[in-house]
Amino acid sequence: MEILRDIKLPINATTKDLKEYCAKKLDLSPSTLGTFRILRRSLDARKKNDIKFVYSVEVGKEISEPKEYVIPKAQSKYPPVVVGFGPAGMIAALTLAKSGLNPIVLERGDSVYKRKEKVDSFRAGGDLDEESNAQFGAGGAGAFSDGKLNTGIGEREKQNFILNAFVKAGAPKDILIDAKPHVGTDKLLPMVENIAAEIVSLGGEIRYNTKMTGIEPQGSLSVVVTDKGNILTDSVILAIGHSARDTYKILYEKGFSMQSKPFAVGFRIEHLQKDIDFQMYGDNAGDPRLPPAEYKLVSHTPYGGVYSFCMCPGGFVTATSSEKGGIVTNGMSYSARDAVNANSALLTAINVDGGLFDGMQEQIRLERAAFALGGANYSAPCQLLKDFVGGKISQDFGKVLPTYTPTPKFQRLDSLFTTNARKAFSFAFSDFAKRIKGFDSPDALLTGVETRSSAPLRVLRGDGLNSPDYPNVYPCGEGCGYAGGIMSAAVDGLKVAEAVIAKYSGQKSGR
């Protein structure tokens, strides 16, 4: 068996063309190939007049099946408890269920479709449910985003296990090979529902609308205190999500070791997707064989770093508040990524010196200031790029129309940020335009604020992935400071679940 890498073929090349290319490289006939498996596919658009797909392929005369990622079987008197059902908690619970440990999942929000009803209602001008919204509920914050699954953390075998679980649950098969896989909100929701059903079918239990309100040690065990009763267990996985501010305070009061960490703030920037496509693909823009163009940008300005985050081609800017009286923005796309605008967060890092919760308080300050600036009715403040740089209230939209709902409102979005941050963003606009012409278009639209790209705290854990203060409690995922996106959170959930399984099985999971 051989892996052929860096195979570059035109965008009109077919799978048959790729197979013939591989066979020729091995001096074989395509019909004699027992194994032909595409491992990775990426796009090389550096030469706009010669765009290529780049492949890695496993190929050989013998028939070979992918090795299965092994989850050892285990038993325990007490079912492990998973707190939170975002990507980390979902994969942790699925892994535990596959091992036979029958986890109990506690999720403060609703099941995915009940949650969607509340999210849709809020974005149409209805009330905000502080327990079930775009941050809390089945699927976590990632369920109402673009569903990007790329990450730079490595752990390829763990990622493959997770991607295969997602495909089994209804995600498109392309995520198994794409270098930048994505699912889309419309396919994420049924995927989450199907994974939840699999966990239950394997003996697990998911308790929606159930909130953890405390943890108490009881000998070698822990009592998980909830608003629906107590649970005695010998393993707790804390996959609480980056917006569980009340839970952070509970953990602090219970003596968990925690530390503040840097986080980022900024806003969403919108351009016309067709303009981004043209700048990235040239005359090939609009070719149906090419995906909607995306970008990833970093600028090391004299005033601090600025970077793009969670770029959503053909997407929407969304209202994602989880607390009344605060504005939080995010971005999302459907699987087709065929909406008019492209959007991305533009963020700059914030280092808040002081107490443990000072970073969280800075997030709250910005969110409440944006709420007041927008008119105290969840209209988000927005501003044209030229007016952000000039420090003025915009008067009229240009060619880029807003996608945020409820209605955005022209205000001095720039006034929410420090002088250094404003200078950093203004410098970055011009810097990014050197790489994507027109990025600094005067009528590019900015809507904010974006404050929840990462957690401002870390709940500490040791080499065994458990808390030094509560040995049978395992801080996990983005909310506890160990991930930064759907895939990295899911991988962390898998790693922590494996640590729990190893306690009982006496062996390590995976390969």
C-alpha positions in Angstrom: 0.0 0.0 0.0 1.3 3.4 -0.9 0.2 7.0 -0.2 0.6 9.4 -3.1 0.7 13.0 -1.9 0.6 16.5 -3.5 -1.3 15.3 -6.7 -2.3 18.5 -8.5 -5.1 18.2 -11.1 -7.3 20.8 -12.9 -10.6 21.6 -11.3 -12.4 19.8 -14.2 -10.6 16.5 -13.4 -12.9 13.6 -12.5 -12.4 10.8 -9.9 -11.7 8.6 -12.9 -8.9 10.9 -14.0 -7.4 10.8 -10.5 -7.5 7.0 -10.4 -5.8 6.8 -13.8 -3.1 9.2 -12.7 -2.4 7.2 -9.5 -2.3 3.9 -11.5 0.1 5.4 -14.0 2.4 6.5 -11.1 2.5 2.9 -9.9 2.9 1.6 -13.4 -0.4 -0.3 -13.0 -3.7 -0.5 -14.9 -6.6 1.2 -13.1 -8.6 -2.0 -13.1 -5.9 -3.8 -11.1 -6.1 -1.3 -8.2 -7.6 -3.1 -5.1 -7.4 0.1 -3.0 -8.1 3.6 -4.2 -9.0 5.9 -1.3 -8.9 9.7 -1.3 -7.5 10.8 2.0 -7.4 14.6 1.6 -8.5 17.2 -1.0 -7.6 20.8 -0.9 -7.7 23.8 -3.2 -4.7 25.6 -4.6 -5.9 29.0 -5.9 -2.6 30.9 -5.7 -2.5 31.1 -9.5 -5.9 32.4 -10.4 -5.6 31.3 -14.0 -4.5 27.8 -13.1 -6.5 26.7 -10.0 -5.9 23.1 -9.0 -7.3 20.6 -6.6 -4.6 18.9 -4.6 -5.0 15.3 -3.4 -3.5 12.7 -1.1 -4.5 9.2 -2.1 -3.9 5.7 -0.6 -3.5 3.3 -3.4 -2.3 -0.3 -4.0 -3.0 -3.6 -5.7 -4.3 -5.2 -2.5 -7.7 -4.5 -0.9 -7.3 -2.6 2.3 -9.9 -1.3 4.7 -9.3 1.7 7.1 -8.4 0.6 10.6 -11.1 1.1 13.1 -10.5 3.4 16.0 -11.1 1.2 19.1 -13.0 2.2 22.1 -12.4 -0.3 24.9 -15.3 -1.7 26.9 -15.6 -0.7 30.5 -17.9 -1.0 33.5 -18.7 1.2 36.5 -21.1 1.1 39.4 -21.9 4.7 38.9 -22.7 6.2 35.4 -20.3 9.0 34.5 -22.0 12.5 34.3 -21.3 14.8 31.3 -22.2 18.4 32.0 -23.0 20.1 28.7 -24.0 18.8 25.2 -21.9 20.9 22.9 -19.2 19.4 20.7 -17.0 18.3 23.6 -19.8 16.9 25.7 -21.5 15.3 22.8 -18.4 13.3 21.7 -17.4 12.5 25.3 -20.9 11.1 25.9 -20.9 9.2 22.6 -17.5 7.7 23.4 -18.6 6.7 26.9 -21.8 5.2 25.6 -19.8 3.1 23.0 -17.6 1.8 25.9 -20.7 0.6 27.8 -20.5 3.2 30.6 -24.1 4.5 30.1 -23.4 8.3 30.7 -25.9 10.7 32.0 -25.7 14.0 30.1 -27.0 17.2 31.7 -27.9 20.0 29.3 -29.3 23.3 30.6 -30.9 24.1 27.3 -33.4 22.3 25.1 -33.1 19.5 22.6 -32.0 20.8 19.2 -35.3 21.5 17.5 -37.0 23.0 20.5 -33.9 25.1 20.9 -34.1 26.2 17.2 -37.6 27.4 17.7 -36.4 29.7 20.5 -33.4 30.9 18.6 -35.6 31.7 15.5 -38.1 33.5 17.7 -35.5 35.7 19.3 -33.9 36.6 16.0 -37.4 37.6 14.8 -37.8 40.0 17.7 -39.1 37.7 20.4 -37.9 37.2 24.0 -34.5 35.8 24.8 -34.5 32.6 26.8 -31.4 32.8 29.0 -31.2 29.0 29.4 -31.9 27.9 25.8 -30.5 30.1 23.0 -27.7 30.3 20.4 -25.1 29.5 23.2 -27.0 27.0 25.3 -28.7 23.8 24.3 -28.1 20.6 22.3 -25.1 21.1 20.0 -23.7 24.0 21.9 -22.7 27.3 20.2 -21.3 25.5 17.2 -24.8 24.2 16.2 -25.7 27.7 15.0 -22.6 28.5 13.1 -21.0 27.6 9.8 -20.1 24.2 11.1 -16.4 24.5 10.2 -14.5 21.3 11.2 -10.9 22.3 10.3 -8.3 22.6 13.1 -4.6 22.8 13.4 -4.3 20.6 16.5 -3.2 17.4 14.7 -4.7 14.2 16.4 -5.6 12.9 12.9 -6.9 9.5 14.1 -9.1 11.1 16.7 -10.4 13.6 14.1 -11.2 10.8 11.7 -13.1 8.9 14.4 -15.2 12.1 15.0 -15.7 12.9 11.3 -16.9 9.3 10.7 -19.4 9.7 13.6 -20.7 12.9 12.1 -21.1 11.3 8.7 -23.0 8.3 10.3 -25.2 11.0 11.8 -26.0 12.6 8.5 -23.1 15.0 7.7 -21.9 15.1 4.1 -19.3 12.5 3.2 -17.0 15.2 1.8 -16.0 16.2 5.3 -13.9 13.0 5.4 -11.5 14.3 2.7 -11.8 18.0 2.6 -8.9 20.0 4.0 -11.4 22.6 5.2 -14.5 20.6 6.0 -17.8 22.2 6.9 -21.3 21.0 7.5 -23.6 24.1 7.7 -26.3 24.9 10.2 -29.1 23.2 8.3 -27.2 19.8 8.4 -25.7 20.3 11.9 -29.1 20.3 13.6 -30.3 16.8 12.4 -26.7 15.5 12.9 -26.8 16.5 16.6 -30.3 15.0 17.0 -29.0 11.7 15.5 -26.0 11.6 17.7 -28.2 12.2 20.7 -30.4 9.3 19.6 -27.4 7.0 19.2 -26.2 7.8 22.7 -29.6 6.9 24.1 -29.7 3.7 22.0 -26.4 2.6 23.5 -27.7 3.1 27.1 -26.9 6.7 27.8 -29.4 9.3 29.1 -29.7 13.0 28.1 -31.5 15.2 30.6 -32.4 18.5 28.8 -33.5 21.6 30.7 -31.4 20.4 33.6 -28.8 22.7 35.1 -25.8 21.8 37.3 -25.9 24.1 40.3 -23.0 22.6 42.3 -20.6 19.8 42.9 -20.0 18.3 46.3 -17.3 15.8 47.3 -18.5 12.6 49.0 -15.5 10.4 49.9 -14.1 9.2 46.6 -17.2 10.1 44.8 -18.9 13.4 43.8 -22.4 14.6 44.1 -23.5 16.6 41.1 -26.2 19.0 42.3 -28.8 20.0 39.7 -32.1 21.9 39.7 -33.8 18.6 39.2 -32.1 16.6 41.9 -28.7 15.1 42.8 -26.6 12.5 41.1 -23.9 10.4 42.8 -21.0 9.5 40.5 -17.3 8.7 40.3 -16.6 10.7 37.1 -17.8 14.1 36.0 -16.9 15.7 32.6 -17.3 19.4 32.6 -18.0 20.4 29.0 -19.8 23.6 30.1 -19.2 25.9 27.1 -17.5 29.3 26.9 -20.6 31.3 27.9 -21.5 29.5 31.2 -20.5 32.4 33.3 -22.7 31.4 36.2 -21.1 27.9 36.2 -17.6 29.5 36.4 -18.6 31.2 39.6 -20.0 27.9 41.0 -16.7 26.2 40.3 -14.7 29.0 41.8 -16.8 28.9 45.0 -16.3 25.1 45.2 -12.5 25.5 45.2 -11.6 24.5 41.6 -8.2 25.9 40.5 -8.8 28.4 37.7 -6.8 31.1 35.9 -7.7 34.0 33.6 -6.4 33.8 30.0 -6.4 36.1 27.0 -9.5 36.3 24.8 -10.5 38.3 21.8 -13.1 40.9 20.9 -14.2 42.6 17.7 -17.0 42.6 15.2 -18.3 40.9 12.0 -17.3 42.4 8.7 -19.4 41.7 5.6 -18.5 42.0 1.9 -20.3 40.7 -1.2 -19.4 37.1 -1.7 -19.0 37.6 -5.4 -16.3 40.2 -4.7 -14.4 37.8 -2.5 -14.8 35.1 -5.1 -13.4 37.3 -7.8 -10.4 38.4 -5.8 -9.6 34.8 -4.8 -10.4 33.1 -8.1 -10.2 35.8 -10.8 -12.0 34.9 -14.0 -12.8 31.4 -12.6 -15.1 33.0 -10.0 -18.6 31.5 -10.4 -17.4 28.2 -11.6 -19.7 25.7 -9.9 -16.8 23.3 -9.4 -15.2 25.8 -7.0 -16.5 26.3 -3.5 -17.4 29.8 -2.4 -14.1 31.5 -1.6 -13.0 31.9 2.0 -10.0 33.6 3.6 -7.9 33.5 6.8 -6.0 36.7 7.5 -3.6 37.9 10.2 -2.1 41.4 10.6 0.7 42.2 13.1 -0.1 45.9 13.5 1.9 48.3 15.6 -1.0 48.4 18.0 -1.6 44.7 18.4 -2.5 41.7 16.3 -5.8 41.5 14.3 -7.0 38.3 12.7 -10.1 36.9 10.9 -12.0 34.2 12.7 -14.9 31.9 11.7 -15.1 33.1 8.1 -18.6 32.3 6.7 -18.8 32.3 2.9 -22.3 33.0 1.6 -23.5 33.4 5.2 -25.3 35.6 7.7 -24.4 37.7 10.8 -26.4 36.4 13.7 -27.7 37.4 17.1 -26.2 35.0 19.7 -26.9 36.7 23.0 -27.3 34.4 26.0 -27.9 37.1 28.7 -30.5 39.8 28.7 -29.2 43.3 28.1 -26.2 42.2 26.0 -25.4 42.1 22.3 -23.3 39.2 21.0 -22.7 38.6 17.2 -21.6 35.5 15.4 -21.7 34.2 11.8 -23.3 31.2 10.2 -23.8 29.6 6.8 -26.1 26.9 5.5 -24.5 24.0 3.8 -24.8 25.5 0.3 -23.1 28.7 1.4 -25.1 30.5 -1.3 -26.2 33.7 0.4 -25.2 37.1 -1.0 -22.7 38.2 1.7 -19.5 36.8 3.0 -18.8 37.6 6.7 -16.0 37.0 9.2 -15.1 38.0 12.7 -12.2 40.5 12.9 -10.7 40.2 16.4 -7.9 41.6 18.5 -6.6 40.0 21.7 -7.4 41.4 25.1 -5.2 40.9 28.1 -7.0 42.0 31.2 -4.7 42.3 34.2 -6.3 41.8 37.5 -8.7 39.4 39.1 -9.9 36.0 37.8 -13.2 37.3 36.5 -12.0 40.6 35.1 -11.9 39.3 31.6 -15.4 38.0 31.8 -16.5 41.4 33.2 -14.9 43.1 30.2 -16.9 40.9 27.9 -20.0 41.8 29.8 -19.2 45.5 29.6 -18.8 45.4 25.9 -21.9 43.4 25.3 -24.0 45.8 27.5 -22.5 48.8 25.9 -23.4 47.5 22.4 -26.9 46.8 23.7 -27.4 50.3 24.9 -25.8 51.7 21.7 -28.2 49.8 19.5 -31.2 51.1 21.3 -31.6 48.5 24.1 -33.8 46.3 21.9 -31.2 43.8 20.5 -30.6 45.9 17.4 -26.8 45.6 17.0 -24.7 48.7 16.3 -23.3 48.8 12.8 -21.0 51.1 10.8 -19.5 51.3 7.4 -15.8 50.6 7.3 -14.9 54.2 6.2 -16.9 55.6 9.1 -15.3 53.2 11.6 -11.9 54.6 10.5 -13.2 58.2 10.5 -15.1 57.9 13.8 -18.6 58.9 12.3 -22.1 57.5 12.4 -22.9 56.1 9.0 -25.9 57.4 7.1 -26.7 55.0 4.3 -25.8 51.4 3.3 -23.7 50.9 0.2 -23.7 47.8 -1.9 -23.4 45.6 1.2 -26.7 45.2 2.9 -26.9 43.8 6.5 -27.9 40.2 7.3 -28.2 40.6 11.0 -31.6 40.2 12.6 -33.1 41.8 14.6 -32.5 45.1 12.6 -29.0 46.6 13.0 -28.7 50.3 13.8 -26.1 52.8 12.5 -24.1 53.9 15.5 -20.5 54.6 16.5 -19.4 51.0 16.8 -15.8 52.2 16.9 -16.6 54.0 20.2 -16.9 50.7 22.1 -13.2 49.8 21.6 -10.0 51.2 23.2 -7.9 53.7 21.1 -5.3 51.0 20.6 -7.9 48.5 19.3 -9.4 51.1 16.9 -6.0 51.8 15.5 -5.2 48.1 15.2 -8.4 47.5 13.3 -7.9 50.5 11.0 -4.3 49.4 10.2 -5.5 45.8 9.6 -8.1 46.9 7.0 -5.4 48.4 4.8 -3.0 45.5 5.5 -5.6 42.9 4.5 -6.4 44.8 1.3 -2.9 44.1 0.2 -3.8 40.5 0.1 -7.5 40.7 -0.9 -8.1 43.8 -3.1 -11.1 45.7 -1.9 -11.1 44.3 1.6 -11.0 47.9 2.9 -13.9 48.9 0.7 -15.5 52.0 2.2 -19.0 50.4 2.3 -17.9 47.1 3.9 -20.3 46.6 6.8 -19.2 46.1 10.4 -21.6 44.8 13.0 -20.8 44.1 16.6 -19.8 43.1 19.1 -18.1 39.7 18.9 -16.9 38.6 22.3 -17.4 34.9 22.6 -14.8 33.5 20.3 -13.1 31.9 23.3 -13.3 31.5 27.0 -11.7 34.2 29.3 -10.9 31.5 31.9 -9.3 28.2 32.2 -10.3 25.5 34.7 -7.0 23.8 35.5 -6.4 20.1 35.0 -3.4 17.8 35.4 -1.6 15.2 33.3 -4.5 12.8 33.8 -6.9 15.5 32.5 -8.6 15.7 35.9 -8.9 18.6 38.3 -6.1 18.8 40.9 -8.8 19.7 43.4 -11.5 17.1 42.5 -9.7 14.0 41.1 -12.8 12.5 39.6 -13.8 15.7 37.7 -12.5 16.4 34.2 -12.5 19.9 32.8 -13.1 19.7 29.1 -13.5 21.6 25.9 -13.7 25.2 25.0 -15.6 26.4 28.1 -12.8 25.1 30.4 -10.1 26.6 28.1 -8.8 23.6 26.2 -10.2 24.1 22.7 -11.2 26.8 20.1 -13.8 25.4 17.7 -16.0 22.5 17.0 -13.4 20.0 16.0 -10.8 20.9 18.7 -13.5 20.7 21.3 -14.8 17.4 20.0 -11.2 16.0 20.1 -10.8 17.2 23.7 -14.1 15.5 24.6 -12.8 12.2 23.1 -9.5 12.5 25.0 -11.2 13.2 28.3 -13.7 10.3 27.8 -10.8 8.0 27.0 -9.2 9.1 30.3 -12.4 8.2 32.2 -12.6 4.8 30.3 -9.0 4.0 31.2 -9.9 4.2 34.9 -12.2 1.2 34.5 -10.8 -0.7 31.6 -7.2 -0.6 32.5 -6.2 0.0 29.0 -5.9 2.9 26.6 -8.3 3.8 23.8 -7.4 4.4 20.2 -4.4 3.1 18.2 
